[in-house]
Amino acid sequence: MLTEAQVLGYRSRQFFSSDQENDVVALYLGGLGCERIAKRFNCSPQTVRLTVRRKGIKPHQLGDRSTCIHSLDVHAFDRPLSEEARYWLGMLMADGTVVKRVLSLGLMISDRPHVEKFQRFLQSTHPIYVVDKKDNTGRILRSRAAISVGSVALIKALSSLGIVPNKTYTATAPEELEFDRDFWRGIVDGDGMVKIYRNRIHLKLVGSLFICQQFLKYVKSLGLTKATVRPKGTIFSVQLCGSTSLPVIRDMYRHGAVSLDRKQRTANEILVRWPAYVISPGPIVN
């Protein structure tokens, strides 16, 4: 005989794909009710309830106004922006998503402590949950730790700063942050690479054409470089190696109030091993 969980899983999987299930959970935890989500996916509210129950979400986590109201600082991104706010704007520009009035941030499961930092920054009581990416057989390919919050005021503030839906190919840094070290550290933590490879320093950022052009302007403001914006599939990248990357890493990571732990550790090692700017350039890591 099938257990209740197996029955719920069978019924919800009949309607939603794995990615759609994750979207339903994000919207639900962000505060949208069953009826509104059901209209978005052209299904019944009961199907939505079955999906979130199958994901193991307890009633007090569901985010419906009738069961629980989560709290957060809706003014976290109001101007003037704090140092932490500028950093998290960069992180959201790289890895954040906006659907209706719900903001989500998801990182690889090993970076869950960083999602917890974002939760604390927002002073949010919204739960952190796990998003599984599955293949057609249901096998888990990878997992992410994520948080979703719902607030009209927060989304309005973020929208004025470029955090909007479907920004993958159009993302652009606000003019006021074009040369801001905290903002760029957030983007590099999300969509970049800081690495020591074959005893040489490598720094890379992947993103929209506009973001990469703006990042290159920031890089050039710190010193000479021959780096250019290069196409990478449907997006673009900027890559630096050796002496040209060190002043950028120093500017971004030397005194930052918040950063991704694993990239901060690499940056710290770089700054200890190469305290001066005299480093010969080497091959770029793809």
SULVENLIN-V449105 format. One record per residue. N is the residue number from 1. PHI is phi as a letter, one per 30 degrees, with the letter a starting at -180 (NA if undefined). BURIAL is I if it has 9 or more other C-alpha atoms within 8 Angstrom, else O. Layout:
{{N PHI BURIAL} {N PHI BURIAL}}
This chain:
{{1 NA O} {2 d O} {3 d O} {4 d O} {5 d O} {6 d O} {7 d I} {8 d I} {9 d I} {10 d O} {11 d I} {12 d I} {13 d I} {14 d O} {15 c O} {16 c I} {17 d O} {18 d I} {19 d O} {20 d O} {21 e I} {22 d I} {23 d O} {24 d I} {25 d I} {26 d I} {27 d I} {28 d I} {29 d I} {30 d I} {31 j I} {32 d I} {33 d I} {34 e I} {35 d O} {36 d O} {37 d I} {38 e I} {39 d I} {40 d O} {41 c O} {42 h O} {43 b I} {44 c I} {45 e I} {46 d O} {47 d I} {48 d I} {49 d I} {50 d I} {51 d I} {52 d I} {53 d I} {54 d I} {55 d O} {56 i O} {57 d I} {58 d O} {59 e O} {60 d O} {61 c I} {62 d I} {63 i I} {64 d I} {65 d O} {66 d O} {67 c I} {68 a I} {69 c O} {70 d I} {71 c O} {72 a I} {73 d O} {74 d I} {75 c O} {76 e I} {77 c I} {78 d O} {79 d O} {80 d O} {81 d O} {82 d O} {83 e O} {84 d I} {85 d I} {86 d I} {87 d I} {88 d I} {89 d I} {90 d I} {91 d I} {92 d I} {93 d I} {94 d I} {95 b I} {96 d I} {97 b I} {98 b I} {99 b O} {100 h O} {101 c I} {102 c I} {103 c I} {104 b I} {105 b I} {106 b I} {107 b I} {108 e I} {109 e I} {110 d O} {111 c I} {112 e I} {113 e O} {114 d I} {115 d I} {116 d I} {117 d O} {118 d I} {119 e I} {120 d O} {121 e I} {122 d I} {123 h I} {124 c I} {125 c O} {126 d I} {127 d O} {128 d I} {129 b O} {130 c I} {131 c I} {132 c I} {133 c I} {134 c I} {135 d O} {136 d O} {137 c O} {138 j O} {139 d O} {140 d I} {141 d O} {142 a O} {143 b I} {144 b I} {145 c I} {146 b I} {147 b I} {148 b I} {149 b I} {150 c I} {151 a I} {152 d O} {153 d O} {154 d I} {155 d I} {156 d O} {157 d I} {158 d I} {159 e I} {160 d O} {161 c O} {162 j I} {163 c I} {164 b I} {165 d O} {166 h O} {167 c O} {168 e O} {169 c I} {170 b I} {171 e I} {172 b O} {173 d I} {174 e O} {175 e O} {176 d O} {177 c I} {178 e I} {179 b O} {180 c I} {181 d O} {182 d I} {183 d I} {184 d I} {185 d I} {186 d I} {187 d I} {188 d I} {189 d I} {190 d I} {191 b I} {192 b I} {193 b I} {194 b I} {195 a O} {196 c I} {197 b O} {198 h O} {199 i O} {200 b I} {201 d I} {202 b I} {203 b I} {204 b I} {205 b I} {206 c I} {207 l I} {208 d I} {209 e I} {210 d I} {211 d I} {212 d I} {213 d I} {214 d I} {215 d I} {216 d I} {217 d I} {218 d I} {219 e I} {220 d I} {221 d O} {222 c O} {223 l O} {224 d O} {225 a O} {226 c O} {227 d O} {228 b O} {229 d I} {230 b O} {231 d O} {232 b O} {233 i O} {234 c O} {235 b I} {236 b I} {237 b I} {238 b I} {239 b I} {240 b I} {241 b I} {242 i I} {243 d I} {244 d I} {245 d I} {246 d I} {247 d I} {248 d I} {249 d I} {250 d I} {251 d I} {252 d I} {253 c I} {254 d O} {255 b O} {256 d O} {257 d O} {258 b O} {259 a I} {260 d I} {261 e O} {262 d O} {263 d I} {264 d I} {265 d O} {266 d I} {267 d I} {268 d I} {269 d O} {270 d I} {271 d I} {272 d O} {273 d O} {274 b O} {275 d O} {276 c O} {277 c O} {278 c O} {279 b O} {280 d O} {281 d I} {282 b O} {283 d O} {284 d O} {285 d O} {286 d O}}
